[in-house]
Amino acid sequence: MFFFLLFSEMAEKKTFSAGNGQSTVAQSAQSGLAASSAGTHSVLQDRLSFTPLDGNSDEVVQPFPRSPKLQRKVAHAARPSQEQLSRRMEELQEERSKTDAHIESLKKRKADLSRSTEVMKQRVRERFENMRRALTQDEQAVLDSLEMDLRRTRTRLDQVLKNWTQHQDQVNKNISSTQRALSKTPVAGEDQKGPSENVSPKKPAASEQEIRLNEERFERLLKTLSSISKNLRAQLQRKTLLLDSCPMVIDKQTCHGQITVTSEGRGVFFSGSARSAPEHPLQFDKVSCALGCSPVPTAQSYWEVDVRCCSSWAVGVTYGSLERKGRDKGAKLGRNRNSWCVELRNGRLSAWHNDRHVACQSVGQTPLGTVGVWVNYDKGQLMFYDADTMVVLQRFSAAVTQVFDRAHHQFTEPLYPAIRFLKPPENQMWPNHLEICHHNIP
């Protein structure tokens, strides 16, 4: 803009001095140059208001002035009206009232939490006190039973001891009589006919051997108490886990063609013939496997699978990305990084992950009836139990183990319950039935 003004000014000076000759032109040129320099500085100062940059200056450099409209808008915004101030005050007071009410509500909830916890603690104490009272009463009854057994045995033994004491006295009396007869020193008042009549030998009766404490009954009692103790601990632990139980239903769309799901969705049967339904993209086409409808919740979860009617099976969890097509390891439970399981094959129980396995220890002679599965998704923990005894079959966690890779124990995808029918030995029939247990927690 200032160049346009500069050239206009120079053109006017040239036109004005055109009739005065060359000297006038030269003078005009010199004057125009000086005027242009002055005009340029004036334009820069007046129109653009440039401020020289000075490193020692503390003033803020403002290269462009604000427009009058913007200045009025800023001034108007900086000075709210009384109505705006009143409305703003009402809003702030209302917000303060809401904040105060919410804070009081939170404080009340905090106090209620403490009271509710104390009430729950008291109720728990009452339940355990009832169990302790029942155990104390039963303990006293057992001790009283042992005391009565002792009294009966002692009474019978006292009677036998009395009989033998009488026999002993008779024998001693006869010994004395015989000794006096041998010494031929009769005692005044004693019958001179000779020693008293002979005492027949006495032998211990066979019934005396039966007079003893009932130790066999005592041993049975100890075994029963031991079994009750184990079952009590197992049931208490199981009840705690069942508090985290969640209903699991089999997804029919994932089932292999020879797997049939019951109406309630918890039981699965393996049949020799495939279904006629069209194949689904999520369906296992080669591996006899099925998954749950919904993933395991991110919190703690527990469920149980009844395996009593199946001779070869696998129970576990898997990511939804488990392969569904083909017979490769990517579609088999425990044979890849995406799944974990315990399986019974040829009578041997083992735990599998990432195509590595270990034998499950602490398994008794009794066939496994129910498998418990506990998952803590956030902590990357997975445990398999013998649900009847609560013996741990296998524990998977983020800790380093000798066999399994640590990197895949922190779960990275949603987990789904999974079951699989395994092919039994040739001399056995195909397994038939697996079922996810349904629990009604009282």
TORNU-856287 format. One record per residue (C-alpha): x, y, z; residue number from 1. Coordinates in Angstrom, 1 decimal, padded with zeros to 4 digits. Layout:
# residues N
site px X	py Y	pz Z	i NUM
...
END
This chain:
# residues 442
site px 000.0	py 000.0	pz 000.0	i 1
site px 002.7	py 002.4	pz 000.9	i 2
site px 004.6	py 001.7	pz -002.4	i 3
site px 001.4	py 002.8	pz -004.3	i 4
site px 001.3	py 006.1	pz -002.3	i 5
site px 005.1	py 006.6	pz -002.9	i 6
site px 004.8	py 006.2	pz -006.7	i 7
site px 001.7	py 008.4	pz -006.8	i 8
site px 003.5	py 011.2	pz -005.0	i 9
site px 006.6	py 010.9	pz -007.3	i 10
site px 004.4	py 011.0	pz -010.4	i 11
site px 002.7	py 014.2	pz -009.2	i 12
site px 006.0	py 015.9	pz -008.6	i 13
site px 007.2	py 015.0	pz -012.1	i 14
site px 004.1	py 016.4	pz -013.7	i 15
site px 004.3	py 019.6	pz -011.7	i 16
site px 008.0	py 020.3	pz -012.7	i 17
site px 007.8	py 019.2	pz -016.3	i 18
site px 007.8	py 022.8	pz -017.7	i 19
site px 010.8	py 024.1	pz -015.7	i 20
site px 013.6	py 022.3	pz -017.6	i 21
site px 016.2	py 019.8	pz -016.7	i 22
site px 017.5	py 021.5	pz -013.7	i 23
site px 014.0	py 021.6	pz -012.3	i 24
site px 013.7	py 017.9	pz -013.0	i 25
site px 016.9	py 017.1	pz -011.3	i 26
site px 015.9	py 019.2	pz -008.3	i 27
site px 012.5	py 017.6	pz -008.3	i 28
site px 014.1	py 014.2	pz -008.4	i 29
site px 016.3	py 015.0	pz -005.5	i 30
site px 013.4	py 016.5	pz -003.6	i 31
site px 011.3	py 013.5	pz -004.5	i 32
site px 013.9	py 011.1	pz -003.3	i 33
site px 014.2	py 012.9	pz 000.0	i 34
site px 010.4	py 013.2	pz 000.2	i 35
site px 009.9	py 009.6	pz -000.6	i 36
site px 012.3	py 008.6	pz 002.1	i 37
site px 010.5	py 010.8	pz 004.6	i 38
site px 007.2	py 009.7	pz 003.2	i 39
site px 008.1	py 006.1	pz 003.6	i 40
site px 009.1	py 006.5	pz 007.2	i 41
site px 005.9	py 008.5	pz 007.8	i 42
site px 003.7	py 005.8	pz 006.2	i 43
site px 005.4	py 003.1	pz 008.1	i 44
site px 005.0	py 004.9	pz 011.4	i 45
site px 001.5	py 006.3	pz 010.8	i 46
site px -000.2	py 003.5	pz 008.9	i 47
site px 001.6	py 000.4	pz 010.2	i 48
site px 002.8	py 001.6	pz 013.6	i 49
site px 006.0	py -000.5	pz 013.5	i 50
site px 007.9	py -000.3	pz 016.8	i 51
site px 011.7	py -000.8	pz 016.5	i 52
site px 012.8	py -004.0	pz 018.1	i 53
site px 014.9	py -003.2	pz 021.1	i 54
site px 016.4	py -006.1	pz 023.1	i 55
site px 016.5	py -003.9	pz 026.2	i 56
site px 012.8	py -002.9	pz 026.0	i 57
site px 010.2	py -004.6	pz 028.2	i 58
site px 007.3	py -003.4	pz 026.2	i 59
site px 005.2	py -005.9	pz 024.2	i 60
site px 005.6	py -005.6	pz 020.5	i 61
site px 002.2	py -005.0	pz 018.8	i 62
site px 002.9	py -005.2	pz 015.0	i 63
site px -000.8	py -004.6	pz 014.0	i 64
site px -003.3	py -002.5	pz 015.9	i 65
site px -006.7	py -003.9	pz 016.8	i 66
site px -009.6	py -002.9	pz 014.7	i 67
site px -012.1	py -000.5	pz 016.3	i 68
site px -014.8	py -003.2	pz 016.0	i 69
site px -012.6	py -005.7	pz 017.8	i 70
site px -011.7	py -003.1	pz 020.4	i 71
site px -015.4	py -002.4	pz 021.1	i 72
site px -016.1	py -006.1	pz 021.3	i 73
site px -013.3	py -006.6	pz 023.8	i 74
site px -014.4	py -003.6	pz 025.8	i 75
site px -017.9	py -004.8	pz 025.8	i 76
site px -016.9	py -008.3	pz 026.9	i 77
site px -014.6	py -006.9	pz 029.6	i 78
site px -017.5	py -004.9	pz 031.1	i 79
site px -020.5	py -007.3	pz 031.7	i 80
site px -023.8	py -005.8	pz 032.4	i 81
site px -025.5	py -005.9	pz 035.8	i 82
site px -028.0	py -008.4	pz 034.5	i 83
site px -025.2	py -010.7	pz 033.3	i 84
site px -023.4	py -010.3	pz 036.6	i 85
site px -026.7	py -011.1	pz 038.5	i 86
site px -027.3	py -014.2	pz 036.3	i 87
site px -023.8	py -015.3	pz 036.8	i 88
site px -024.1	py -015.0	pz 040.5	i 89
site px -027.3	py -017.0	pz 040.5	i 90
site px -025.5	py -019.8	pz 038.5	i 91
site px -022.6	py -019.8	pz 040.9	i 92
site px -024.8	py -020.0	pz 043.9	i 93
site px -026.8	py -022.8	pz 042.4	i 94
site px -023.6	py -024.6	pz 041.5	i 95
site px -022.3	py -024.1	pz 045.1	i 96
site px -025.5	py -025.5	pz 046.5	i 97
site px -025.3	py -028.6	pz 044.2	i 98
site px -021.7	py -029.1	pz 045.1	i 99
site px -022.4	py -028.8	pz 048.9	i 100
site px -025.3	py -031.3	pz 048.5	i 101
site px -023.2	py -033.8	pz 046.6	i 102
site px -020.3	py -033.5	pz 049.1	i 103
site px -022.8	py -034.2	pz 051.9	i 104
site px -024.1	py -037.2	pz 050.0	i 105
site px -020.6	py -038.6	pz 049.5	i 106
site px -019.9	py -038.1	pz 053.3	i 107
site px -023.1	py -039.9	pz 054.1	i 108
site px -022.3	py -042.7	pz 051.8	i 109
site px -018.8	py -043.0	pz 053.4	i 110
site px -020.4	py -043.2	pz 056.8	i 111
site px -023.0	py -045.7	pz 055.5	i 112
site px -020.2	py -047.8	pz 054.1	i 113
site px -018.6	py -048.2	pz 057.5	i 114
site px -022.0	py -049.0	pz 059.2	i 115
site px -022.9	py -051.5	pz 056.4	i 116
site px -019.5	py -053.2	pz 056.7	i 117
site px -019.9	py -053.5	pz 060.5	i 118
site px -023.3	py -055.0	pz 060.0	i 119
site px -022.0	py -057.5	pz 057.5	i 120
site px -019.1	py -058.4	pz 059.7	i 121
site px -021.4	py -059.0	pz 062.6	i 122
site px -023.6	py -061.3	pz 060.5	i 123
site px -020.5	py -063.2	pz 059.3	i 124
site px -019.4	py -063.5	pz 062.9	i 125
site px -022.8	py -064.9	pz 063.8	i 126
site px -022.6	py -067.5	pz 061.0	i 127
site px -019.1	py -068.6	pz 062.0	i 128
site px -020.1	py -068.6	pz 065.7	i 129
site px -023.0	py -070.9	pz 064.8	i 130
site px -020.6	py -073.2	pz 063.0	i 131
site px -018.1	py -073.1	pz 065.9	i 132
site px -020.9	py -073.8	pz 068.4	i 133
site px -022.0	py -076.8	pz 066.3	i 134
site px -018.4	py -078.0	pz 066.1	i 135
site px -018.0	py -077.5	pz 069.9	i 136
site px -021.1	py -079.4	pz 070.6	i 137
site px -020.1	py -082.2	pz 068.3	i 138
site px -016.6	py -082.2	pz 069.8	i 139
site px -018.1	py -082.5	pz 073.3	i 140
site px -020.5	py -085.3	pz 072.2	i 141
site px -017.5	py -087.2	pz 070.8	i 142
site px -015.5	py -086.7	pz 074.0	i 143
site px -018.5	py -087.8	pz 076.0	i 144
site px -018.8	py -090.9	pz 073.9	i 145
site px -015.1	py -091.7	pz 074.5	i 146
site px -015.7	py -091.2	pz 078.2	i 147
site px -018.7	py -093.5	pz 078.3	i 148
site px -016.7	py -096.1	pz 076.4	i 149
site px -014.0	py -095.8	pz 079.1	i 150
site px -016.5	py -096.2	pz 081.9	i 151
site px -018.0	py -099.3	pz 080.3	i 152
site px -014.7	py -100.9	pz 079.8	i 153
site px -013.5	py -099.9	pz 083.2	i 154
site px -016.6	py -101.4	pz 084.9	i 155
site px -016.2	py -104.7	pz 083.0	i 156
site px -012.6	py -104.8	pz 083.8	i 157
site px -013.3	py -104.0	pz 087.5	i 158
site px -015.6	py -107.0	pz 087.7	i 159
site px -013.0	py -109.3	pz 086.2	i 160
site px -010.4	py -107.9	pz 088.5	i 161
site px -012.7	py -108.5	pz 091.5	i 162
site px -013.2	py -112.1	pz 090.5	i 163
site px -009.4	py -112.6	pz 090.2	i 164
site px -008.8	py -110.9	pz 093.5	i 165
site px -011.2	py -113.3	pz 095.2	i 166
site px -009.5	py -116.2	pz 093.6	i 167
site px -006.1	py -114.7	pz 094.7	i 168
site px -007.4	py -114.5	pz 098.3	i 169
site px -008.6	py -118.1	pz 098.2	i 170
site px -005.2	py -119.3	pz 096.8	i 171
site px -003.4	py -117.4	pz 099.5	i 172
site px -005.6	py -118.9	pz 102.2	i 173
site px -005.0	py -122.4	pz 100.9	i 174
site px -001.2	py -121.7	pz 100.8	i 175
site px -001.3	py -120.7	pz 104.5	i 176
site px -003.3	py -123.8	pz 105.4	i 177
site px -000.9	py -126.0	pz 103.5	i 178
site px 002.1	py -124.4	pz 105.1	i 179
site px 000.7	py -124.9	pz 108.6	i 180
site px -000.1	py -128.6	pz 107.8	i 181
site px 003.4	py -129.1	pz 106.6	i 182
site px 004.9	py -127.6	pz 109.8	i 183
site px 002.6	py -129.7	pz 112.0	i 184
site px 001.9	py -126.8	pz 114.3	i 185
site px -001.8	py -126.8	pz 114.6	i 186
site px -003.4	py -123.6	pz 115.7	i 187
site px -005.9	py -123.6	pz 118.5	i 188
site px -009.5	py -123.8	pz 117.3	i 189
site px -008.4	py -125.1	pz 113.9	i 190
site px -009.9	py -128.2	pz 112.6	i 191
site px -007.4	py -131.0	pz 112.8	i 192
site px -008.7	py -132.8	pz 109.8	i 193
site px -006.0	py -131.1	pz 107.6	i 194
site px -005.7	py -128.3	pz 105.1	i 195
site px -008.7	py -126.7	pz 103.6	i 196
site px -010.1	py -128.0	pz 100.4	i 197
site px -008.1	py -127.5	pz 097.3	i 198
site px -008.7	py -124.5	pz 095.0	i 199
site px -009.1	py -125.4	pz 091.4	i 200
site px -006.9	py -123.6	pz 089.0	i 201
site px -008.4	py -120.6	pz 087.3	i 202
site px -007.7	py -119.7	pz 083.7	i 203
site px -008.4	py -116.3	pz 082.0	i 204
site px -011.6	py -116.3	pz 080.2	i 205
site px -011.6	py -115.5	pz 076.5	i 206
site px -014.0	py -112.7	pz 077.1	i 207
site px -011.4	py -110.8	pz 079.1	i 208
site px -009.5	py -110.1	pz 075.8	i 209
site px -012.6	py -108.3	pz 074.6	i 210
site px -012.6	py -105.9	pz 077.5	i 211
site px -010.8	py -102.9	pz 075.9	i 212
site px -011.5	py -099.5	pz 074.4	i 213
site px -013.2	py -099.6	pz 071.1	i 214
site px -010.0	py -098.5	pz 069.2	i 215
site px -011.4	py -099.4	pz 065.8	i 216
site px -014.3	py -097.1	pz 066.3	i 217
site px -011.9	py -094.4	pz 067.4	i 218
site px -009.9	py -094.8	pz 064.3	i 219
site px -013.0	py -094.6	pz 062.1	i 220
site px -013.9	py -091.4	pz 064.1	i 221
site px -010.6	py -089.9	pz 063.3	i 222
site px -010.9	py -090.7	pz 059.6	i 223
site px -014.4	py -089.3	pz 059.5	i 224
site px -013.3	py -086.1	pz 061.3	i 225
site px -010.3	py -085.8	pz 058.9	i 226
site px -012.6	py -086.2	pz 055.9	i 227
site px -015.1	py -083.6	pz 057.3	i 228
site px -012.2	py -081.2	pz 057.9	i 229
site px -011.0	py -081.5	pz 054.3	i 230
site px -014.5	py -081.3	pz 052.9	i 231
site px -015.2	py -078.3	pz 055.2	i 232
site px -012.2	py -076.4	pz 054.0	i 233
site px -012.9	py -077.4	pz 050.4	i 234
site px -016.6	py -076.3	pz 050.7	i 235
site px -015.7	py -073.0	pz 052.3	i 236
site px -013.2	py -072.3	pz 049.5	i 237
site px -015.6	py -073.4	pz 046.9	i 238
site px -018.4	py -071.3	pz 048.4	i 239
site px -016.1	py -068.3	pz 048.2	i 240
site px -015.3	py -069.0	pz 044.6	i 241
site px -019.0	py -069.5	pz 043.8	i 242
site px -019.6	py -066.0	pz 044.9	i 243
site px -017.8	py -065.0	pz 041.7	i 244
site px -019.7	py -067.5	pz 039.6	i 245
site px -021.3	py -066.3	pz 036.4	i 246
site px -023.8	py -068.1	pz 034.1	i 247
site px -022.1	py -069.6	pz 031.1	i 248
site px -024.0	py -070.6	pz 028.0	i 249
site px -022.6	py -072.4	pz 024.9	i 250
site px -022.7	py -070.5	pz 021.6	i 251
site px -024.4	py -072.8	pz 019.1	i 252
site px -022.8	py -070.9	pz 016.2	i 253
site px -019.3	py -072.0	pz 017.3	i 254
site px -020.1	py -075.7	pz 017.8	i 255
site px -018.6	py -078.4	pz 015.6	i 256
site px -021.2	py -080.0	pz 013.3	i 257
site px -021.3	py -083.2	pz 015.5	i 258
site px -022.0	py -081.3	pz 018.7	i 259
site px -025.5	py -080.7	pz 019.9	i 260
site px -026.4	py -078.1	pz 022.5	i 261
site px -029.2	py -078.6	pz 025.0	i 262
site px -032.2	py -076.2	pz 025.1	i 263
site px -030.8	py -074.3	pz 028.1	i 264
site px -027.5	py -073.9	pz 026.4	i 265
site px -025.3	py -075.5	pz 029.2	i 266
site px -025.0	py -079.1	pz 028.1	i 267
site px -023.4	py -080.4	pz 024.9	i 268
site px -023.6	py -083.9	pz 023.3	i 269
site px -021.3	py -085.4	pz 020.8	i 270
site px -023.1	py -087.4	pz 018.1	i 271
site px -021.8	py -089.5	pz 015.3	i 272
site px -023.7	py -087.6	pz 012.6	i 273
site px -023.2	py -084.0	pz 011.6	i 274
site px -026.0	py -081.5	pz 011.6	i 275
site px -027.6	py -080.4	pz 008.4	i 276
site px -027.4	py -076.7	pz 009.2	i 277
site px -025.2	py -074.5	pz 007.0	i 278
site px -021.8	py -073.8	pz 008.3	i 279
site px -021.2	py -070.6	pz 010.2	i 280
site px -018.0	py -068.5	pz 009.9	i 281
site px -017.5	py -068.9	pz 013.7	i 282
site px -018.0	py -072.6	pz 013.6	i 283
site px -015.3	py -075.2	pz 014.2	i 284
site px -015.3	py -077.3	pz 011.1	i 285
site px -012.7	py -080.0	pz 012.0	i 286
site px -012.0	py -079.8	pz 015.8	i 287
site px -014.8	py -081.0	pz 018.1	i 288
site px -014.9	py -077.7	pz 020.1	i 289
site px -017.4	py -075.1	pz 021.3	i 290
site px -017.1	py -071.7	pz 023.0	i 291
site px -019.2	py -069.7	pz 025.3	i 292
site px -021.6	py -067.0	pz 024.1	i 293
site px -020.0	py -064.1	pz 026.0	i 294
site px -016.5	py -063.4	pz 027.2	i 295
site px -015.4	py -063.8	pz 030.8	i 296
site px -016.0	py -060.6	pz 032.8	i 297
site px -012.8	py -058.6	pz 033.5	i 298
site px -013.2	py -059.1	pz 037.2	i 299
site px -012.9	py -062.5	pz 039.0	i 300
site px -015.1	py -065.2	pz 037.5	i 301
site px -015.6	py -068.9	pz 038.4	i 302
site px -017.5	py -071.7	pz 036.7	i 303
site px -017.6	py -075.5	pz 036.8	i 304
site px -017.9	py -078.2	pz 034.1	i 305
site px -019.3	py -081.6	pz 034.8	i 306
site px -017.1	py -084.2	pz 033.0	i 307
site px -018.4	py -087.4	pz 034.6	i 308
site px -020.1	py -088.6	pz 031.4	i 309
site px -017.1	py -088.1	pz 029.2	i 310
site px -013.9	py -090.2	pz 029.0	i 311
site px -011.7	py -087.8	pz 027.0	i 312
site px -012.2	py -084.1	pz 027.2	i 313
site px -010.5	py -080.7	pz 027.4	i 314
site px -011.8	py -077.7	pz 029.4	i 315
site px -010.3	py -074.3	pz 029.3	i 316
site px -010.4	py -070.7	pz 028.1	i 317
site px -009.4	py -069.0	pz 024.8	i 318
site px -009.3	py -065.7	pz 023.0	i 319
site px -012.0	py -065.1	pz 020.5	i 320
site px -009.2	py -065.1	pz 017.8	i 321
site px -008.8	py -068.8	pz 018.1	i 322
site px -008.8	py -070.3	pz 014.6	i 323
site px -012.1	py -072.1	pz 013.7	i 324
site px -011.1	py -073.9	pz 010.5	i 325
site px -008.8	py -076.8	pz 009.9	i 326
site px -007.0	py -079.2	pz 012.2	i 327
site px -003.9	py -077.1	pz 012.8	i 328
site px -002.7	py -076.3	pz 016.2	i 329
site px -004.2	py -072.9	pz 015.9	i 330
site px -007.7	py -074.4	pz 016.3	i 331
site px -006.9	py -076.7	pz 019.2	i 332
site px -007.2	py -075.8	pz 022.9	i 333
site px -003.8	py -075.4	pz 024.6	i 334
site px -001.8	py -075.9	pz 021.4	i 335
site px -001.3	py -072.2	pz 020.7	i 336
site px -000.7	py -068.9	pz 022.5	i 337
site px -004.4	py -068.0	pz 022.4	i 338
site px -005.8	py -070.8	pz 024.7	i 339
site px -005.3	py -072.6	pz 028.0	i 340
site px -006.8	py -075.9	pz 029.2	i 341
site px -006.6	py -079.1	pz 031.2	i 342
site px -007.4	py -082.2	pz 029.3	i 343
site px -008.0	py -085.9	pz 030.1	i 344
site px -006.6	py -088.2	pz 027.4	i 345
site px -006.0	py -092.0	pz 027.8	i 346
site px -006.7	py -091.6	pz 031.5	i 347
site px -003.9	py -089.0	pz 032.0	i 348
site px -004.7	py -085.5	pz 033.1	i 349
site px -002.4	py -082.7	pz 031.9	i 350
site px -002.4	py -078.9	pz 031.5	i 351
site px -001.7	py -077.3	pz 028.1	i 352
site px -000.7	py -073.8	pz 026.8	i 353
site px 001.3	py -072.8	pz 023.7	i 354
site px 001.7	py -076.4	pz 022.7	i 355
site px 003.5	py -077.2	pz 026.0	i 356
site px 002.1	py -079.3	pz 028.8	i 357
site px 002.7	py -080.6	pz 032.3	i 358
site px 001.1	py -083.5	pz 034.1	i 359
site px -001.5	py -082.4	pz 036.7	i 360
site px -000.3	py -083.4	pz 040.1	i 361
site px -002.3	py -084.1	pz 043.3	i 362
site px -004.9	py -086.1	pz 041.5	i 363
site px -006.2	py -089.0	pz 043.5	i 364
site px -007.4	py -092.4	pz 042.4	i 365
site px -011.0	py -091.3	pz 042.2	i 366
site px -011.9	py -090.2	pz 038.7	i 367
site px -012.3	py -086.4	pz 038.2	i 368
site px -016.0	py -085.5	pz 038.3	i 369
site px -016.1	py -081.7	pz 038.0	i 370
site px -013.5	py -079.2	pz 036.8	i 371
site px -013.6	py -075.7	pz 038.4	i 372
site px -012.2	py -072.8	pz 036.4	i 373
site px -011.3	py -069.5	pz 038.1	i 374
site px -010.1	py -066.4	pz 036.2	i 375
site px -008.8	py -063.1	pz 037.4	i 376
site px -008.5	py -061.3	pz 034.1	i 377
site px -007.0	py -058.0	pz 035.4	i 378
site px -004.2	py -059.9	pz 037.2	i 379
site px -003.6	py -062.4	pz 034.5	i 380
site px -004.4	py -065.4	pz 036.7	i 381
site px -006.1	py -068.7	pz 035.7	i 382
site px -006.6	py -071.7	pz 037.9	i 383
site px -008.1	py -075.1	pz 037.4	i 384
site px -009.6	py -077.1	pz 040.3	i 385
site px -010.9	py -080.5	pz 041.2	i 386
site px -014.2	py -078.9	pz 042.3	i 387
site px -015.1	py -081.8	pz 044.5	i 388
site px -011.9	py -081.5	pz 046.7	i 389
site px -010.8	py -078.1	pz 045.6	i 390
site px -007.3	py -079.5	pz 044.8	i 391
site px -005.5	py -077.2	pz 042.4	i 392
site px -004.9	py -079.0	pz 039.1	i 393
site px -002.9	py -076.3	pz 037.5	i 394
site px -002.2	py -072.6	pz 038.1	i 395
site px -001.4	py -070.1	pz 035.3	i 396
site px -000.2	py -066.7	pz 036.3	i 397
site px 002.2	py -063.9	pz 035.3	i 398
site px 004.9	py -065.5	pz 037.3	i 399
site px 007.6	py -067.4	pz 035.5	i 400
site px 007.2	py -071.1	pz 035.5	i 401
site px 009.5	py -073.9	pz 034.3	i 402
site px 007.3	py -074.9	pz 031.3	i 403
site px 005.0	py -072.1	pz 030.3	i 404
site px 006.0	py -068.7	pz 028.7	i 405
site px 005.4	py -065.7	pz 031.0	i 406
site px 004.6	py -063.3	pz 028.2	i 407
site px 001.2	py -064.7	pz 027.5	i 408
site px -000.1	py -064.9	pz 031.0	i 409
site px -001.2	py -061.2	pz 031.0	i 410
site px -004.4	py -061.5	pz 029.0	i 411
site px -004.6	py -059.2	pz 026.0	i 412
site px -008.0	py -060.1	pz 024.6	i 413
site px -011.4	py -061.1	pz 026.0	i 414
site px -011.5	py -064.7	pz 027.2	i 415
site px -014.2	py -067.2	pz 026.3	i 416
site px -015.0	py -070.5	pz 028.1	i 417
site px -014.1	py -073.5	pz 025.9	i 418
site px -014.7	py -077.2	pz 025.8	i 419
site px -013.6	py -079.9	pz 023.5	i 420
site px -014.4	py -083.6	pz 022.9	i 421
site px -011.2	py -085.6	pz 022.4	i 422
site px -011.1	py -088.9	pz 020.5	i 423
site px -011.0	py -091.8	pz 023.0	i 424
site px -008.9	py -095.0	pz 022.5	i 425
site px -010.0	py -097.4	pz 019.9	i 426
site px -011.6	py -099.9	pz 022.3	i 427
site px -013.8	py -097.2	pz 023.8	i 428
site px -016.9	py -095.4	pz 022.5	i 429
site px -016.8	py -091.7	pz 021.7	i 430
site px -017.5	py -089.5	pz 024.8	i 431
site px -021.0	py -088.3	pz 025.0	i 432
site px -021.8	py -085.4	pz 027.4	i 433
site px -020.3	py -082.3	pz 029.0	i 434
site px -022.2	py -079.7	pz 030.9	i 435
site px -021.6	py -076.4	pz 032.5	i 436
site px -022.9	py -076.5	pz 036.0	i 437
site px -025.6	py -074.2	pz 037.2	i 438
site px -025.4	py -073.0	pz 040.8	i 439
site px -028.1	py -071.3	pz 042.9	i 440
site px -026.2	py -069.4	pz 045.5	i 441
site px -028.4	py -069.2	pz 048.6	i 442
END
